[in-house]
Structures are given as structure tokens and as C-alpha cells.
């Protein structure tokens, strides 16, 4: 009995310590990002003096403007994160408009710091994500106007326009700075380049194939 009480007391003490040590919510009304500041970054950029905050720090205009999809993949992302709205700093949210040409794609990529929920505004999209090792299961679905789909944080996912015209989606993300890591760019376009022999062995192809891919990125 004494041992059980000791274990319970220890558990409660550890739990209370964790609660005190971790504060997931901002400790102030807002923390407008001060890009010129040199303060230590804990979970975002240094804070601008709140007395200097204006409406412009919390404002963005342009989501009504179609993105230019004249690129090799036929997709264009218009982000609205802390880089565009300094007032999002530390608040843990952002969004993005995505435009797709017919057959356009947003290539497989990850967001290292955010879960994403995507809503189709126009057109039809084939979307999906891949679960982590060892299963690597593809979970995918064709979405139409008004449909929504979730991409869990850190998992590889993609979108493709499967309609006959342009498509538009709006994504909400659970970070003011979700980050993006496009798989092909990271693997074949790193600087300096990942050694050819490493990639050739990893993908089980000849080095000439790797050189051709690296030349594209």
C-alpha cells in the first residue's frame, strides 16, 4: 500500500511538473513578428512592441487572385503564413490558396510542422497521403467542390487536378510557419548534392538516371 501511494504521489508530481513546464498557448494577446529583431526565437520570431501594432500586421489581400500555373507541374501555391501576416506569429495557424491547371499537380511533399486540411473550392482533385514505414499505405480520394480532406503532420502527400478545367483549393494549416519539403527537390536538388552512388543504390537505378534527375532540379 505504501509503495502504491509513493508511486501515485510520484506520478502526480511529474504530471504537475509537466503542466507547469509546458504552456501551449500564447502568454500575451499577440506577438507581431519583428523581422528586424535579434531576440532569441522560442516558437517564432521576436515580438514587435505591441504598442506599435497596426491593422496591417494582421492583414493580407490577394487570395482572390489566381496563381500562375505556367510551370512544369501546373500548380501554384499562394501561402498566407507569418511571412505574409506578421500578426500570425506564435498563433499556430496559416492557410494557402492553391491553383491547378488541367492535369496540374502539387508534387509529393511534407509539412514538418503542421497538419493540413484542404477544401476544394472549384474543380475535382485526386489527393492522398502515405503512412509511415513499414506499411507505406496510400490513403487517397477524389474530391469535388465543397469536399475537405486532412493530411496528417509530417506525412508525404500530393494533389492532382483530375477535372477538365482549372481547380482551386484552400488549405488551413496548424502552424504559423508550417514549412514545406518537396520530396523530389530535397532528394535530387539538394545543395550540395547527395552523392550519386547513395541515390543510385537507394532507388536501385543506374547512376546515369540519377544524374539526369539531378539535372532537372
MOPE-V323784 format. One record per backbone hydrogen bond with DSSP energy under -1.0 kcal/mol. NH is the residue of the N-H (numbers start at 1). CO is the residue of the C=O. E is the energy in kcal/mol with one decimal. If there is no record, write none. Layout:
nh=[NH/NH]
co=[CO/CO]
e=[E/E]
This chain:
nh=[5/6/7/8/9/10/11/12/13/14/15/16/17/18/19/20/21/22/33/34/37/48/52/53/57/58/59/65/71/76/78/80/82/84/85/87/88/89/91/94/95/96/97/98/99/100/101/104/105/106/109/110/113/114/116/117/118/119/120/121/122/125/126/127/128/129/130/131/136/139/141/143/146/147/149/151/154/155/157/158/159/160/161/162/167/168/169/170/171/172/173/174/181/183/186/187/188/189/199/200/201/202/203/205/210/211/212/213/214/215/216/217]
co=[1/2/3/4/5/6/7/8/9/10/11/12/13/14/15/16/17/18/86/46/34/32/49/50/54/55/56/62/69/99/97/95/176/81/81/57/85/86/88/173/80/171/78/169/76/167/74/101/73/159/157/181/178/111/151/172/149/170/147/168/168/143/160/141/158/139/156/137/132/129/127/125/120/144/118/116/111/152/109/128/106/126/104/124/100/122/98/119/96/117/94/115/110/108/182/183/184/185/195/196/197/198/199/200/206/207/208/209/210/211/213/214]
e=[-2.4/-2.3/-2.5/-2.5/-2.6/-2.5/-2.5/-2.6/-2.3/-2.4/-2.5/-2.7/-2.1/-2.2/-2.3/-2.4/-2.2/-1.7/-2.2/-2.7/-1.6/-2.9/-2.6/-1.2/-1.2/-1.8/-1.1/-1.8/-2.2/-2.4/-3.6/-2.7/-2.6/-1.5/-2.9/-3.2/-2.3/-1.7/-2.5/-1.5/-1.9/-2.1/-2.3/-2.7/-2.7/-2.4/-3.0/-3.1/-2.9/-2.7/-2.1/-1.2/-1.8/-1.1/-2.4/-2.5/-3.2/-2.5/-2.5/-2.6/-2.0/-2.3/-3.1/-2.5/-1.6/-2.1/-2.3/-2.4/-1.6/-3.1/-2.4/-3.8/-2.9/-2.7/-2.1/-3.3/-1.7/-1.8/-2.4/-2.1/-1.5/-1.8/-3.0/-1.9/-2.0/-2.1/-2.3/-2.7/-3.0/-2.4/-2.9/-1.9/-2.3/-1.9/-2.7/-2.6/-2.9/-1.6/-1.9/-3.2/-2.0/-2.1/-2.7/-1.9/-1.3/-2.6/-2.0/-2.2/-3.0/-1.7/-1.2/-1.1]
